[in-house]
């Protein structure tokens, strides 16, 4: 591991729900949504660990028990983890302020829902003073934008129309303890929160230098379909692993990872990159196509085709169904013949409500505990809330609230 400037501590902000990720975040925090069958937060932590960070402080809140149960004290990863609970969602600056008593030296701070590669983190650690990471993007809508002069922050703009630059705040920082003094002086923003960017702006306005470090690798998550794009990037580096069992007449092409206790039944055809978790039953005679992740305890059955999708733990697609470019939550069951459309007939990009996903192919975003009847059809860009029932032969489209019954 690389160690720079003796920086060994990092704070990761992981308290938020992520309302734009609903229905996937109704039962879990945003940072626990899966990328390549591991939570976003684990990817963030591991990238930081590779730079020599060994002590982590997780600021948690919404469904914090899931984070604590998964990560524990960090022993599994050879690190130490402490937890601070943000009791009210009063903003990023409020979350960081809760850690002041644990930090008396320069430290890293990261948003728990944005993955930055360890090479970029290493460069940031090598800088002096307070440093903010940036990345240039063609589309900065909904993101914080930075105005820079001579590699120094001049102004931070939050989610504005016609921004002055395309340089985005990437959510990774190197801070001295001075940041805590600035936090104590800021007021609530118009959103009613204490914003970290306001504290940074206060440092700048008081004459302190805040530098910029442009990064190259950034996985950011605003909407559910961002999980699919991240899967494509992360799984491009997948290493094959076989910990399960395979019957005869199974065909595997490309990198495929199969977890312990999983059985691949005869006639299954799998084209990697594909990840299949533990204790799954796959097949017989199914077709799993690239960039698909099947979590623990799932069943993909006879004559089922799955492509470029995330199927979360305990869900079942047992018979004669098609799932393309979709995310299926936990403990769902798709009845025989369920079909999820993933391409509009006019081949235009898929919209969810008034929001253009900018994806040519996108199927459904399905929450937890959803059940469909036989021969049900789900249209492109459909969002299905938790605990919904879609009856036999029914057609589902649009945004469907939790607990609905579609006949």
DRENNUDO-717034 format. One record per atom (N, C-alpha, C, O, CB): residue in one letter; x, y, z negated. Coordinates in steps of 0.05 Angstrom, whole numbers, plus 5000, padded with zeros to 4 digits. Glycine has a CB too. Example, Ala and Ser with C-alpha at 12.3 -4.5 7.8 and 13.67 -1.06 7.14 Angstrom:
A526448864844 A524649104844 A526449344844 A528549344831 A522649114819 S525749554858 S527349794857 S525850014843 S526850234839 S528249884886 
This chain:
X501749765000 X500050005000 X501750255000 X504050254989 X498150004976 X500750465012 X502150715014 X501350894991 X498950924985 X501650855041 X503251014977 X502551204956 X503851474962 X506251494967 X503551104929 X502251684962 X503151954968 X502552134945 X500352134934 X501952054994 X504552284936 X504152494916 X502952394890 X501852554875 X502452714928 X503152134885 X502252014860 X499252054855 X498352054833 X503752124837 X497752094877 X494852114874 X493651834874 X493851684893 X493652284898 X492351774851 X491251504848 X488351504841 X487151284840 X492851354826 X487151734837 X484351754829 X482551864851 X483352044866 X484051924804 X480151754853 X478251844873 X475451844861 X474751664845 X478351674899 X473852044868 X471052054861 X469451994886 X470052114907 X470352334849 X467451824884 X465651774907 X462851834898 X461851734878 X465951474916 X461552014913 X458852094907 X456851894919 X456751864944 X458252384919 X455451764902 X453651544911 X450951544896 X449851334891 X455051274906 X449951784890 X447551804874 X445051834890 X442851794879 X447852044855 X445251904916 X442851974931 X441251744942 X442251524945 X443652154953 X438751804949 X437051604961 X437551584991 X437851365002 X434151664956 X437651815005 X437751815034 X435051795046 X434351595058 X439551585044 X433352005043 X430551995051 X430351955082 X428351845091 X429152245043 X432252055097 X432052025126 X432551735135 X432051665158 X434052205140 X433451565116 X433951285122 X431451115115 X431550875119 X436351185106 X429351235105 X426951075099 X425850935124 X426151045146 X424851255086 X424750695121 X423950565096 X426250395084 X425850265063 X421650385101 X428650395096 X430750215087 X431750295059 X432950125045 X433050225106 X431350545051 X432350635025 X430150645003 X430650744981 X433650905027 X427850545009 X425750544988 X426450354965 X425550404943 X423050465001 X427950144970 X428749954949 X431649954943 X432549784927 X427849684957 X433250134955 X436150124951 X437350394957 X436150544973 X437549904969 X439650464945 X440950724952 X442150704980 X442850494990 X443150794932 X442350934992 X443450945019 X446150815022 X446750675041 X443651235028 X447850855002 X450650755003 X450750445003 X452850335008 X452250864981 X448450314996 X448450024995 X447249905020 X446849665022 X446849924971 X446650065040 X445849965066 X448149825079 X450449905076 X444650185084 X447649605095 X449849445104 X451049525131 X449649605149 X448949165106 X453749515132 X455249525157 X456949275158 X458549235140 X456949795158 X456649115179 X458248875181 X457948695156 X459848575147 X461148935187 X455548695145 X454848535122 X456148615096 X456248455077 X455548245128 X457048865094 X458148975070 X456949255066 X456449395086 X461248985070 X456449345041 X455249605037 X457049825048 X459549805049 X454749655008 X455850045057 X457350275066 X459350355045 X461650415052 X455450515073 X458550355020 X460250444998 X462750274996 X464950374989 X458750434972 X462550015002 X464949845001 X466849915022 X469349915018 X464049545003 X465949985046 X467750065068 X469150325060 X471550355064 X466150105094 X467650515048 X468950765039 X471150705019 X473350815021 X466750955027 X470450544999 X472350484977 X474850334987 X477050404980 X470950314956 X474450145005 X476749985014 X478650155031 X481050125029 X475749745031 X477550325047 X479350505063 X481050685044 X483350735050 X477650685082 X479850775023 X481350945004 X483350774988 X485550864983 X479351084984 X482550524981 X484350354967 X486950294983 X489050274971 X482950084960 X486650285009 X488950225026 X491050445026 X493250405035 X488050165054 X490350675015 X492250895013 X493650914986 X495251094981 X490951165020 X492950724968 X494150714942 X492350804919 X493150814896 X496550884942 X489850884926 X487950964905 X487250714889 X486350504900 X485351094917 X487450724863 X486950484846 X484850544824 X483950354811 X489550394833 X484150794820 X482150864799 X479951024813 X480351234825 X483451034776 X477550914810 X475151034823 X473151114802 X472650974782 X473950834843 X471851344808 X469551424793 X467151444812 X467251594831 X470051704778 X465151274807 X462751274824 X460651444809 X459851384787 X461650994829 X459751654822 X457451814812 X454951694823 X454451704848 X457752124819 X453351574806 X450951414815 X448451544804 X448551714786 X451251124806 X446151454815 X443651564806 X441351384815 X440551204800 X443151844817 X440451424839 X438151274850 X438850974853 X440850904866 X437451384878 X437250804840 X437750514839 X440650444833 X441850284846 X436850394866 X441750584813 X444550544807 X445150264798 X447450174799 X445450734785 X443150114788 X443649834779 X444749664802 X446249474797 X441149714768 X443949724826 X444849554849 X447849604854 X449349414860 X443249624874 X448749854851 X451549914855 X453249784832 X455249664837 X452050224855 X452249824808 X453749704785 X453949404787 X456049284781 X452349784758 X451749274794 X451748984796 X453548874818 X454748664815 X448848874800 X453649024839 X455348934862 X458348974857 X459948804862 X454449074888 X459049214847 X461849284845 X463049224817 X465449184815 X462249574850 X461349214797 X462349154770 X464549354762 X464349594767 X463348874768 X466649244749 X468849414741 X471049434762 X473149554757 X470049314715 X470549324785 X472549334807 X474549114808 X476249114825 X473949594806 X474448934789 X476448724786 X476648554812 X478848474819 X475848544763 X474448504825 X474448354850 X476348474871 X477548324887 X471648324862 X476648734871 X478248874891 X480948954879 X482549084893 X476849114901 X481548884854 X484048964842 X484249254835 X486449364835 X486248884860 X481949384829 X481949664822 X480349704797 X479249514786 X480749834846 X480249954787 X478550024765 X476250204774 X476750394789 X480150154742 X473850154764 X471550324771 X470150414745 X469450254728 X469550164789 X469750674743 X468050794722 X465550904735 X465650984758 X469651004706 X463450914720 X460951014730 X459951264714 X460051264690 X458750794729 X459051464729 X457751694717 X455051714729 X454751714754 X459451964721 X452951744713 X450251754724 X449352044726 X449352194707 X448251594707 X448552124750 X447252384754 X444252344750 X442852224767 X447852494784 X443252434727 X440552384719 X438452514737 X436352394743 X440152464691 X439052754746 X437352894765 X438852954791 X441253004790 X436153154753 X437552934813 X438852994839 X439053294843 X437353414857 X437252864862 X441053414830 X441353704831 X443653794849 X444654014846 X441853814803 X444453624867 X446453704887 X449253594883 X449853474862 X446653994887 X450853624904 X453553504904 X455453634883 X457053494871 X454753524931 X455153894879 X456854024860 X456153934831 X457953894814 X456654334862 X453553904826 X452753794800 X453753514796 X454553444773 X449653804798 X453753354817 X454753084814 X457753084807 X458652934790 X454352924840 X459353244821 X462153254816 X462753374788 X464553274774 X463553434837 X461153574779 X461553694753 X461453484731 X462753514710 X459553914748 X459853284734 X459453084714 X462052924709 X462252784688 X457252894721 X463952934727 X466452784724 X468752944712 X470952834709 X467352674751 X468253194705 X470553374698 X472153264675 X474653284676 X469453644690 X470953144655 X472453044632 X474252804639 X475852734622 X470552964611 X473952694663 X475652464670 X477852534689 X479452364697 X473852254683 X478052794696 X480052874717 X481553124707 X480353334702 X478652934743 X484153104706 X485853334699 X488153364718 X490153494712 X486853314670 X487953234742 X490053244762 X488653254789 X486253224792 X491953004760 X490253294810 X489253294838 X488053024844 X489152814836 X491453364858 X485753024857 X484252774863 X482952794890 X482653004902 X482152724840 X482052564900 X480552544924 X477552544917 X476752444896 X481252294940 X475952664934 X473052654932 X471952564959 X472752674980 X471852924923 X470052384959 X468852294984 X465852264981 X464852184959 X470052024994 X464352315002 X461552245003 X461351945007 X462851835024 X460052395026 X459651804992 X459551514994 X458151415019 X457951175023 X458151414970 X457151595035 X455651515059 X457051595085 X455751605106 X452851625059 X459651635084 X461251705108 X463951555106 X465451595087 X461652015111 X464451385126 X466951225125 X469051355142 X468751415165 X466350935136 X471351405129 X473651535141 X476051335139 X476451225118 X474351805128 X477451295161 X479651105162 X481951175144 X482451405139 X480551075190 X483350965135 X485451015115 X487851175127 X489251305112 X486550745105 X488151165154 X490351325165 X489751625161 X491551785155 X490651265196 X487251705165 X486451985161 X486652065132 X487452285125 X483652035172 X485851875114 X486051935085 X488951975077 X489552155060 X484751705069 X490751815088 X493551835081 X494652115089 X496152235073 X495251625096 X493852215112 X494752485120 X493652695102 X495052885095 X493852535149 X491152665093 X489952855075 X491452865049 X492053085038 X487052795070 X492052635038 X493552615012 X496252755014 X497252854994 X493852325004 X497452755038 X500052875041 X500053175042 X502153295043 X501252775066 X497753305041 X497553595042 X497753715014 X497553574994 X494953685054 X498253975013 X498454124987 X495854274982 X494454355001 X500854314987 X495154314957 X492954484949 X490254354955 X490054104957 X493054734964 X488154514957 X485454424963 X485154394993 X485754575009 X483354614951 X484154165002 X483954105030 X481253985036 X480253815021 X486253915040 X480054065058 X477453965068 X477853825094 X479253935112 X475354195070 X476653595098 X476953445123 X474853545143 X472553605136 X476753145119 X475653555169 X473753635190 X474053455214 X475953305217 X474353925198 X471953455230 X472053315255 X470353465276 X468353585269 X470953015253 X471353485300 X469953635321 X467953445335 X468653235344 X471953755341 X465453535337 X463353375349 X461853545370 X461553785367 X461453275328 X460853415391 X459353565411 X456653655401 X455653865409 X458953395436 X455453495383 X452753555372 X453053585342 X453653395328 X450653335380 X452553825332 X452953875303 X450253925289 X450154025266 X454754115298 X448053865302 X445453905291 X445153755265 X445753515264 X443253835310 X444153885244 X443753755218 X446253725202 X446253585181 X442553495222 X448553835210 X451053795196 X452254065188 X451554275199 X453053645215 X453954065168 X455354305159 X457654365177 X459254195184 X456354275130 X457854625185 X459854705205 X461854895191 X461155055174 X458554845229 X464354875200 X466555025187 X467655225207 X468255165230 X468854835178 X468055475198 X469455675213 X472355695202 X472655725178 X468055955212 X474255665220 X477055635211 X478755855224 X478355935247 X478155355219 X480755945209 X482756135220 X485456045210 X485956025185 X482156425212 X487355985228 X490055905221 X490055665202 X491455655182 X491656135209 X488255465208 X488155225192 X487055265164 X487255085147 X490955095190 X485755495159 X484555545134 X481555585137 X480655695157 X485855795120 X480055495117 X477155535117 X476555825113 X477555955095 X475755365095 X474855935131 X473956215128 X471056215118 X470356375100 X474156365154 X469356045130 X466556045123 X465455765128 X466155625147 X465056255139 X463555685110 X462155425113 X459255485118 X457955635103 X462555245089 X458155375140 X455355425147 X453855155144 X454754955155 X455155535176 X451655155130 X450054915126 X447754895145 X445855055144 X449054905097 X447854705164 X445554635180 X444154875192 X441754925187 X443554475164 X445655025208 X444455265220 X444155235250 X445455065263 X446255505214 X442355395262 X442055405291 X444255575302 X445155765290 X439255505299 X445155505326 X447255655340 X449655695323 X450555925318 X446155925349 X450855475313 X453255505296 X455655615311 X455855595335 X453955225284 X457555735296 X459755875309 X461955685319 X463755765333 X460956065290 X461755425311 X463755235320 X462554955321 X460254915313 X466255235302 X464154765331 X463354485331 X465054325312 X465254075314 X463554365359 X466254465293 X467954335273 X466254275248 X465254455235 X470454515265 X465954015242 X464053925222 X465553845196 X467753745197 X462453685232 X464253905174 X465253815148 X464853515146 X462553425146 X463853965124 X467053365144 X466853075145 X466452945117 X466152695116 X469352965157 X466353105096 X465652995070 X467952845055 X467352685038 X463452805073 X470352915061 X472752805047 X474453045038 X475053225055 X474352605064 X475253055013 X476553285002 X478953204985 X478952994972 X474653464986 X480953374984 X483053364964 X482753614947 X482953834956 X485953354978 X482353564921 X481753784903 X483653794879 X484453584869 X478853774893 X484354034871 X485554074844 X483354124824 X481054174833 X487654324845 X483854124799 X481754174779 X480554454781 X478554504768 X482854134751 X481654624797 X480554894801 X477654884811 X476055064806 X482255054821 X476954664825 X474254644836 X472154654814 X469954744819 X474054384852 X472854554790 X470854544769 X470254824759 X467954884751 X471854374745 X472255004758 X471655284751 X469855414771 X468155574763 X474355434748 X470255354796 X468555474817 X465655374814 X463755524818 X469655414845 X465355114808 X462655004806 X461155144783 X458755184786 X462854694800 X462455214762 X461155334739 X460055614746 X458355724732 X463055364716 X460955734768 X460256004775 X458056024796 X456956234802 X462656154784 X457355794809 X455455804831 X452555784820 X452055684799 X456055584851 X450755894837 X447855874831 X446655654848 X447855554867 X446456144835 X444155594843 X442755404859 X442355514887 X441955754891 X440055324847 X442455344907 X441955414934 X438955444939 X437355384922 X443255204954 X438155544963 X435255554970 X433855284968 X431455274964 X434955664997 X435455064970 X434254794967 X433854714938 X432754504932 X435954584981 X434754894919 X434454834891 X436654664880 X436354534859 X431854714886 X438954644894 X441154464886 X443754634883 X443954854893 X441554244907 X445554514869 X448254624866 X450054494887 X450654254886 X449454584837 X450754654907 X452054544931 X455154564928 X456254774921 X451154694956 X456454344934 X459354344934 X460554544953 X462554664948 X460454064940 X459254574976 X460254764996 X460155044986 X461855214993 X458654745022 X458255114968 X458255374956 X460655414937 X461755634936 X455555424940 X461355204923 X463755224905 X466255254922 X468055414914 X463954974887 X466455114944 X468755144962 X468855434973 X471055554974 X468754944985 X466555534981 X466455804992 X467356004970 X468556204977 X463655875002 X466655954945 X467456134924 X470456134920 X471656344915 X466056044898 X471755904923 X474655884922 X475856064945 X477756214940 X475655594925 X474756034969 X475756184992 X475356484987 X477156644991 X474256105017 X472956564978 X472356844974 X474056974952 X474457214951 X469456884968 X474956804933 X476656904911 X479556924918 X481257004902 X476256734887 X480156854943 X482956874953 X484556624952 X486856624959 X484357084937 X483356404942 X484856154942 X484756024970 X482656034983 X483655954921 X486955904978 X487055775004 X485755505003 X486455334986 X489955755014 X483955455021 X482855185026 X483555115054 X482555225073 X479755175021 X485254915057 X486254825083 X484254625096 X482554515084 X489054705081 X484754585122 X483154385138 X484954165147 X487354215154 X481754525161 X483953925148 X485353695159 X483453555178 X481553435169 X486353495136 X484053585204 X482253455223 X482753155224 X485053065223 X482653575252 X480652995224 X480852705224 X479952595251 X478852735268 X479052585201 X480552335255 X480052205280 X477851995278 X476551935298 X482552085291 X477551875254 X475651655251 X473551725231 X474151795208 X477151395242 X470951715239 X468751805221 X466251655228 X465251675251 X468352105224 X465151505209 X462551385213 X460651525193 X460851495169 X462651075207 X458851675205 X456951825188 X454151705192 X453451605214 X456952125196 X452451725171 X449851585172 X447751785163 X447551865140 X449851345153 X446151865183 X443852045178 X441251895181 X439351945166 X443952285196 X441051715201 X438651575208 X439151275210 X441451195214 X437451685234 X437051115208 X437450825208 X439050715232 X440750535229 X434850685207 X438550825255 X439950725279 X442950785279 X444450675295 X438650845304 X443850965261 X446751005258 X448050755248 X450450715253 X447251245239 X446550585234 X447750325225 X448450145248 X450450005248 X445750185206 X446850155269 X447349985293 X449950085307 X451549925315 X444949995313 X450150355309 X452550465322 X455050395306 X457150335318 X452350765326 X454850405280 X457150345263 X457950045265 X460249975265 X456650415234 X455849875266 X456449595270 X458049545294 X459949385294 X453749435271 X457349675316 X458849635341 X461749705338 X463549565348 X457549815363 X462349925323 X465150005320 X466649825301 X468849745307 X465250295310 X465449755278 X466849595258 X467249315268 X469349195263 X465249595232 X465149195281 X465348915289 X467148865313 X467748645320 X462548815294 X467949085326 X469849055348 X472548935338 X474048835354 X470349325362 X473048955312 X475548855300 X475048595284 X476748525269 X476749065282 X472748465288 X472048235272 X473948005276 X474647925299 X469248145279 X474847885254 X476447645254 X474647395251 X473047395232 X478647655232 X474947195268 X473246955265 X473746815239 X475946805228 X473846765288 X471546705228 X471746545203 X469546335202 X467246405208 X471546735178 X470246095196 X468245885194 X468345755166 X470145605160 X468745665216 X466345825150 X466145705124 X463645535121 X463245405100 X466045925103 X461945525142 X459545365142 X459945105157 X462144995160 X457245515153 X457644995166 X457644735180 X456344775207 X454544945211 X456244515164 X457244615227 X456144615254 X455444335262 X457044155260 X458044745274 X452944305272 X452244045285 X453444035313 X454644225322 X449244015286 X453143815326 X454043785353 X452443955372 X450144035366 X453943485363 X453644015395 X452344165416 X451744455409 X449844585418 X449744035424 X453444565391 X453344855385 X455544985401 X457744885403 X453744905354 X454845215414 X456845365430 X457345635417 X455545785411 X455745405460 X459945685412 X460745945401 X462746075420 X464845955426 X461845915372 X462246315428 X464046465445 X464746725431 X462946865421 X462946515473 X467346795430 X468047055418 X468247025388 X467746815377 X466147265425 X468947245374 X469347245345 X466747215330 X464947385333 X470847495336 X466547015314 X464146965298 X464946885270 X466746725266 X462346735310 X463747015250 X464246955222 X461746825210 X459546935211 X465047215206 X462146585198 X459946435187 X460446375158 X462646265151 X459446165203 X458646445140 X459046425112 X458646145100 X457545975113 X457346615098 X459546115076 X459345855062 X456445775058 X454745945051 X460845875035 X455845525061 X453145415057 X451345445081 X449045355080 X451945545034 X452245575102 X450645615126 X450945375144 X453145265146 X451445875141 X448745295157 X448845085177 X447845185204 X445745305205 X447144835167 X449345125225 X448645195252 X447644935265 X449144755270 X451045325268 X445044935272 X443844685282 X444244665312 X444944855326 X440844685276 X443944415322 X444544345350 X443144525370 X440844605366 X443744055354 X444544585391 X443444745413 X443645045409 X442845195427 X440544675416 X444645135387 X444945425382 X447245535399 X449245405403 X445445485352 X446845775410 X448845905427 X449346185415 X447546345413 X447745925457 X451846225407 X452546475393 X454846615407 X456946485412 X453346415363 X454446865414 X456547015428 X457347255410 X455747425404 X455447125455 X459847245401 X460847455383 X461447715397 X461447735421 X463247355370 X461847925381 X462147905352 X459447875337 X457548015342 X463548155341 X459347675320 X456947615304 X457847535276 X459847395272 X455347385318 X456347635256 X456847565228 X454347425218 X452147535220 X457647815211 X454647195206 X452547045194 X453346995165 X455446885160 X451846775209 X451647075146 X452347055118 X452246775107 X452346575121 X450647235102 X451946755081 X451846495066 X449046385066 X447046525066 X452946535038 X448946115064 X446445965059 X444246035079 X441946065072 X445546025031 X445046065104 X443146105126 X442645845141 X444245655140 X444146325145 X440345835154 X439745615173 X439345745200 X437545905204 X437245445164 X441045665219 X441045785246 X440445565266 X441845365268 X443745925252 X438345605282 X437545415302 X435345235292 X434145275271 X439945255310 X434845015308 X436244935332 X435445105356 X433345235357 X435644645338 X437145095377 X436545215403 X435845505402 X433845595414 X434245055416 X437445665387 X437045955387 X439346085401 X441445965407 X436746055358 X439046345407 X441046495422 X441546755406 X439846925404 X440146565451 X444046775395 X444747015380 X446847155396 X449047055401 X445846935351 X446247405403 X447947555421 X449647755406 X449347785382 X446147715442 X451547885420 X453548055406 X452448275389 X450248375392 X455348175427 X454148335369 X453748555349 X451148505333 X449648685328 X453648825364 X450848255325 X448648185308 X449748105281 X451747965279 X446947955320 X448448195260 X449148125232 X446747995219 X444648115217 X450148375216 X447147755209 X445047615195 X446047575166 X448147445162 X444347335208 X444647695147 X445547685119 X444947425106 X444047235119 X444247915103 X445547405080 X445247155065 X442347055064 X440447215063 X446347185037 X442046785065 X439446665060 X437446705082 X435046695076 X438346765035 X438246745106 X436446795128 X435946545145 X437546355143 X437447025146 X433846545161 X433346325179 X432746445207 X430846595210 X430946155169 X434346365226 X433846435254 X433246175268 X435046005270 X436346585267 X430846135278 X429945865285 X429845805315 X431145935331 X427345825274 X428145615321 X428045505348 X427045705369 X425045845365 X426245255349 X428545725391 X427845895414 X427646185406 X426046335418 X425245795426 X429146275386 X429346555378 X431746685391 X433946565392 X429446585347 X431446925401 X433647075412 X433947335396 X432047485392 X433247145442 X436447385386 X437047625371 X439347765384 X441347635390 X437547555341 X439148025387 X441348175400 X441748445386 X439848595381 X440548225430 X444348505380 X445148765370 X443248865347 X442149085349 X445148975392 X442948695327 X441048755306 X442248695278 X444248555276 X438548595309 X440948805258 X441648755230 X439248625217 X437048735216 X442449015215 X439648385207 X437548235193 X438448205164 X440448065159 X436847965206 X437048325146 X437948335118 X437048085103 X435547925113 X436848585104 X438048055079 X437947795065 X435147695060 X433247845055 X439447825038 X434947435062 X432447295057 X430247315078 X428047225074 X431347405032 X430947435101 X428947465122 X428947225141 X431047085144 X429447725138 X426647175154 X426346935171 X425147005197 X423147155199 X424646725157 X426346905218 X425246935246 X425146645257 X426946565272 X427047125264 X423146485249 X423346195253 X422846095281 X424045895288 X421546065234 X421046215297 X420246085321 X419746285344 X418346485340 X417745925316 X420846235367 X419846345393 X419646645393 X417846755406 X417146235399 X421446785379 X421247075377 X423647215390 X425747085395 X421047165348 X423347475396 X425547635406 X425947885389 X424048025383 X425047725436 X428347925380 X429148155364 X431548295378 X433648175380 X429848075334 X431148535387 X433248685400 X433648955389 X431749105385 X432748695430 X436149035384 X436949305375 X435149405352 X434149625353 X436749495399 X434949235332 X433049285310 X434449245283 X436549125281 X430649105312 X433149355262 X434049305235 X431649195220 X429449315219 X435049565221 X432048965208 X429848825193 X430748815164 X432948715158 X429248545204 X429048915146 X429648925118 X429648645104 X429548445118 X427749105103 X429748645078 X429948395063 X427148255061 X425048385060 X430948445035 X427247995060 X424947825055 X422647875074 X420347875066 X424047865026 X423347915099 X421247935120 X420747665133 X422447485131 X422048145141 X418447635145 X417947385160 X416447465186 X414247575186 X416147185143 X417647395209 X416447445235 X415147195244 X416446985248 X418547545255 X412547205249 X411046975258 X411846895286 X413047045301 X408047035257 X411146645293 X411946535319 X411046715342 X408746805343 X410746255323 X412846765360 X412146925384 X412247225380 X411347365397 X409546845393 X413247315357 X413547605353 X415647715372 X417747605375 X414347665323 X414947925386 X416748055405 X417148345398 X415148495393 X415648025434 X419648425397 X420348705391 X421448825417 X423648745426 X422348735367 X420049015428 X421049155452 X423349345445 X423249475424 X418749305467 X425349355462 X427649535456 X428349715479 X430349855478 X429949365449 X426749715501 X427349885524 X424749995535 X422849845541 X428849725546 X424650255537 X422250385549 X422050315579 X424050275592 X422350695545 X419550305589 X419250235617 X420450455635 X421350395657 X416250205623 X420350705626 X421550925642 X424550945637 X425951115648 X420251185636 X425650775619 X428550765613 X429651025601 X432051075602 X430050695638 X427851195590 X428751435577 X429651365548 X429051145539 X426451655576 X431051545535 X431851495508 X429451465489 X427351585494 X433751715498 X429751305469 X427551235451 X427251455430 X429151565419 X428150965436 X424751535426 X424051735406 X422551605383 X420951425387 X422351965419 X423051715359 X421551635335 X420151885325 X421452075315 X423351505313 X417551895328 X416152145323 X417152355343 X417152305367 X416552255294 X417852595333 X418952795351 X422052785353 X423252955366 X418153075341 X423252585341 X426152575339 X427252395361 X426552165363 X427052475311 X428952505378 X430252355399 X432652205387 X434552335377 X431152535423 X432651945387 X434851785376 X437251795393 X439451715385 X433951505371 X436951875419 X439051875439 X440151605445 X442351565456 X441352055429 X438551405438 X439251125445 X437351025467 X434951055465 X439050935419 X438650925488 X436950815509 X435550555500 X433350495509 X438750755534 X436850405483 X435650165472 X435350185442 X437350215428 X437249915481 X432950165432 X432450155404 X429750015399 X427750095411 X432450445391 X429849805383 X427349665377 X425849775354 X424749995355 X428049375372 X425849625331 X424249705308 X426049745284 X428149615281 X422049505302 X425249925266 X426349945239 X424249845220 X422149965216 X427150255232 X424849615207 X422849475191 X423749465162 X426049385156 X422349195202 X422049555144 X422749555115 X422549275103 X422449075118 X420849735101 X422649255077 X422649005063 X419848875061 X417849015062 X423849035034 X419848615060 X417348465054 X415148505075 X412848515069 X416248535027 X416048535100 X414148565122 X413548295135 X415348135138 X415148765144 X411048245141 X410247995154 X408748045180 X407048225181 X408547825135 X409347895200 X407947915225 X406547655232 X407647435225 X409748005248 X404247665245 X402847425253 X403847335281 X405547465293 X399847475254 X402847105289 X403746995315 X403047175338 X400947305338 X402446715319 X404947185357 X404447335382 X403947635377 X402647765393 X402147215397 X405047745356 X404848035351 X406948175368 X409048055374 X405248105321 X406448425376 X408248575393 X408948835379 X407148975369 X406948635421 X411448905378 X412349145365 X413749325386 X415749235398 X414349085341 X412849565389 X413849735411 X416549865403 X417349855380 X411849955417 X417849975423 X420450105419 X420150335399 X418050475399 X421550215446 X422150375382 X422150595364 X420050585343 X419250795332 X421850845379 X419050345336 X417050325315 X418450305288 X420350165284 X415250075320 X417350455268 X418350445241 X416050325224 X413850435223 X419150735230 X416750105210 X414749965195 X415449975165 X417549875157 X414449665204 X413650085149 X414250115121 X414149855106 X413049655116 X412250305109 X415249845081 X415249605065 X412549495061 X410549635061 X416549665038 X412449225057 X409949085049 X407749105068 X405349105061 X409049175022 X408349145094 X406349165115 X405748895127 X407548725129 X407249365137 X403248855135 X402348605148 X401448685176 X399748855180 X400048465133 X402548545196 X401748585224 X400448325233 X401748125234 X404148665243 X397948335240 X396348095244 X397047955270 X398448065287 X393448155244 X395947715274 X396347555298 X395447705323 X393247815324 X394847285296 X397147715343 X396447845368 X396348155366 X395548275386 X393947745377 X397048275344 X396748565340 X399148705354 X401248595358 X396648635311 X398648955361 X400749125373 X401349355354 X399549495345 X399849235401 X403949375346 X404749585327 X406549785342 X408249715358 X406249455303 X406050045335 X407750255347 X407550495329 X405750525312 X406750325376 X409450675333 X409550925318 X410750885290 X412350705286 X406751035315 X409951055271 X411051045244 X408750945226 X406651075223 X412051335234 X409250705215 X407150565200 X407850585170 X409950495161 X406950265209 X406050705153 X406550735125 X406850475110 X405850265120 X404350905112 X408150475087 X408350235071 X405650125063 X403650275060 X409950285045 X405449855061 X402949735052 X400749725072 X398449675065 X402049875028 X401349785097 X399249795118 X398549505127 X399949315123 X400149955142 X396149495139 X395249245151 X394349305180 X392449455184 X392849115135 X395749205199 X395249255228 X393949005239 X395048785238 X397849325243 X391449035249 X389948805260 X389648825290 X388448655303 X387148795247 
